[in-house]
Amino acid sequence: MTELRPRRSVLYMPGANERALEKAKTLPADALILDLEDAVAPDAKEAARERVCAAVGTYGKREVTIRVNGLDTEWHDADLRAAAAAGPAAVVVPKVNSAAEVHNIERALELGGAPEHTKIWAMVETPIAMLHAAEIAGASERLTVLVMGTNDLAKELHAEFVPGRGPLLGGLSLCLLAARATGKVILDGVYNDVKDAAGFEAECLQGRQYGFDGKTLIHPSQVEPCNRVFAPSEEEIDRSQRIIAAFEEASAEGRGVVTVDGRMIENLHVENARRVLALAEAIGAK
């Protein structure tokens, strides 16, 4: 069963930038990824590692994760050991391509003494990861989230970035299927043009319509619209309440047919309605 925790907005923060790490405490993102990979120059990797691991426990109840460097880099092992000791909510690992790699990451966390609450978030961002997404997602109970790496996927596909993301939809769909088949959370990839608010919101809406649980972000200005799009609207909450009430009333009266707003209601609609209300409640509690 997928853990129901709001992950509408998941913001990357550069691990080498102390001001950014401090600013993150004031932002309404559901979760943070403190980044040791793309956002950190090679000569700053060690200092960033120390800074990020020290910062993990300073964000209150926020879900805080650490993105380590890739498995094929010279920094990966040291990053994993340090992250295991720091005990974030999760370790985010780039370019996970197989179940075997998930098992190796899990063993490294165990050897490093990572607490039970430190999960694995696997980034899927290559053609081979798309084709093995179900194996990756199902490789470990410790793996709880798939994160789309759409920039790298586009690069490896030799694809262009176009409105609607047509060239990427096959991969996005495969990963969504894998996440839902294995009961994992899945996060959409980043939107690169931070000045294109309309384009960003359209892509958030597309991601929600596809079924993503939230979206990874690269700029604080993206947090608010992302939170809004991935949260149930007042209309959805109202309709969900009416669906559940009508279904329960019909069940109590022994009626087999239930309609709301002229549409027939089945168990699947009730399950969806309960999920909407549970998400709204979790967002409110946060």
N, C-alpha and C positions, 0 to 999 in steps of 0.2 A: 504493500500500500504506500503510495507516494505521501511523503510528509507534507502537510499543508502549512507552508510558511510563506508569507509574501516575499516574492523575489521579482517584483515588477521591474525594478530599476537596480542594476548591478554595475557600479561605477568603478572603472579602473583608475587607480591613483598612482602616480610615479613614485617608486620607492626611494629614489635619490633626492626627492624634493621635500624637505622638511616642512616648508610652508604649506604645501599641498596636503601633506598628511595631517597637518593641524586643521586646515580648512575643512577637510572631510568630516570632522566632528560636527560641523554646523549644517551639513547638507542632508536633505530628507531621503537619500537613497536607501532602499531596503537593505542592500548589502554592498560591501566594498571588496574590491580586489586590489590589494597592495602589491604593486607590480615590480618584480625583479628582472623581468625579461626585456621586452621591447623598449620600455621607457627608461632603461638604465644603460649608460655607456659601459664598455668593458672595464675601463679603469676605475669605475665607480661601483662595481658589483659587490665587493666585499663590504664597503661602508654602507651601501644600501641594505644589504642583508642584515647587518647589525641594527640599523635604524628601524627597519620594518618589523623585525622580530621583537624589538623593544616596544614598538607602538601597538602591537596586536591587542593588548589588554586594556587599552586606554579609550575604547569607544563605547563603553557601557554595554547595553544589551544588543547592540548592532551586530549583525552577522558579518564577521570580518574574515577574509581569506587571504592567502598569500599565493601569488603566481610565481612559481619557481622557473628557472631556466630549463630549456628542453633537455630530454634524455641524452641527446648526442653532444651536449656541451660540457666544457670543463668545469662549469659551476654547478651542474645539476646535483651531484651527490652532496656537496657541502650545503646547498640550498635546502635539500630535503632533510638533512640532519638538523639544521638550525630551525627549520619550520616545525619539525617533530617536537623539538624541545620547547618551542614557543607556544604550541598548542592552539593554533587558530581554529575557526569553525571548519575550515577545509584548506587543503592544498590544491591549487589549480595547476594542472600539468599540461603544457602545450603539446600539440602534435602526438596525441596518443593514437597508435595505429593498430593495436592488437590487444587481445585478452592477456597475452603473456606479459606485455608491458604493464598492464594494470596490476598483475600479480607481483611484479618486481617492485612497483611503487608501494604496494601494500606491505610487502616484506620490509622495505626500507623504513617505512613509517613505524612499523612494529619494533624493528631493531633500534630505532632512534628514540623509542619510549613515548611515541605520540599518544596522547590520551584518546579514549574511545570516541569522544565527540569530534575529533579531527577527521573529517571525511575526505574523500577524493572527488574533485571535480575534473573530469576529463575533457580537454579541448579536442574536438574533432574538426579537422581543417584540411584534410588531404583526400584525394580520390580513394585511396586504400581504406581510410577511416570510414568513408561513406559506405563502402562495400562491406565493411565488417562492423558496422555500428551496433548491431544487435549483440554480437559477441563481446564487444567492448563494454556496452551498457550492462550486460548480464554477468560480467566477469567477477564481480565482488559486491557484497552487501555494503562494503565501505564506500563504494562509488555511488554517489547519490544524485549527481548532476552531470548532464552533458552540456558543454558550452560550444556553440557554433563559432568556428574561426573563419568567417566568410571572406576576409581579405586574402588569407593564404589560399583558401579554396579557389577563389577566382583566379589568383596568380597561377596555380597549378593546372587549372582548366584552360588557361589562356583565354579567359572570358572577360568580357567588358562589363563595367558597372552601368546598368541601365535601369530606368524606373520600372518597378515591378519585379526586378531581379530574375527575369526569365531564365538566364543561364544557370542559376544556382538552385532553382526550385526542386530539381530532382534530388540533389543532395540534402536539401532541407527536409524534404518529405521522407527520405530514407531514415534520417536521424530522428525525426518525430515519431515514425513508426517504431523504431528501436526503443525510444524512451518510453512510449506508452505500453509497448509489449512487455517491458521489464519493470515498469512501475517507477521510473526515474523522472526527475525534473529536467526540463530542457530550456536553455536560454538562447535567444536569437543573437546573431552577431552584431557588430557595431555599425553605426552609420557615420561615414567619414567627414561629411561636409557640415561642420558645426554651425555654419551661417544659414543653412537651408532648413529653416524651421518647418516649412510646409512639407518638404520632402521627408524629413525625419518623422513627422507625425504620421504621414501616409505609410511609411515603412513599419512603424509601431503597430498601426492598425492592421496591416497585412500580417504581421507576425502574430498578433492576437487572433485574427481570423483563422490562421493556419493551426493554432493550438499551442503556441509557445507560452510558457509560464511567465516570461519576462524578457528583458533585453539587456545586453551589455552596452555600456555607455563610455564615451571618452571625454565628455565635458559636462561640468555641473549644470549648464543651461538645458541639458537634455533630460534632467531628472524629473522635473515637474510634469511636462507633457507625457513622459513615459509612464509615470505613476498614474496619471489620469486615464490614459488609454487602456492600461492593463488592469484597472480596477472595475468592478461591477458598477454600472450606472444606477441611479435611483430607479429608473424604469425597470432595469433588469432585476433589481432587488424586489421591487413591488410585484412584478410578474412571478418571480420565484416563490414569494410568500403565498400568492394566490393559487399557484399550481399545487403546492404542498397542502394547503388548506382544503382545496377542492378534492384532491386525491384521498386525503384522510377522511373527509366527510363521506365520500362515496364508498370507501372501504368499510366504514362503520355501518353504513346503511345496506351493505351487500350489493351495491350497484357495480356492474362491470364496466360501464362506459362513463368516462369523465371528459368533459370539455371545458376549456378556458379560452375566452375570447374567440369562440367558434372553432377552436382546434382541439382535436382529440389528444388526450394526455395518456401516455404510457409510462411504465416504470422508468425507462431511460430518461424521460423528461423530468421525472421526480428526482432522479439521481443527479442530473445536471443542476436542478434548482437547489438541491441541498449543497452541492459543491459551491455554487455562487454565493449562497448565504454564509457558508463556512469561510470562504475567502474574504467576504465583506467583514465578517466578525474578526478574522485574524488581522486584517488591515486596521480596523478600529482599535483592537487591543494593542497593536504596535504603537 
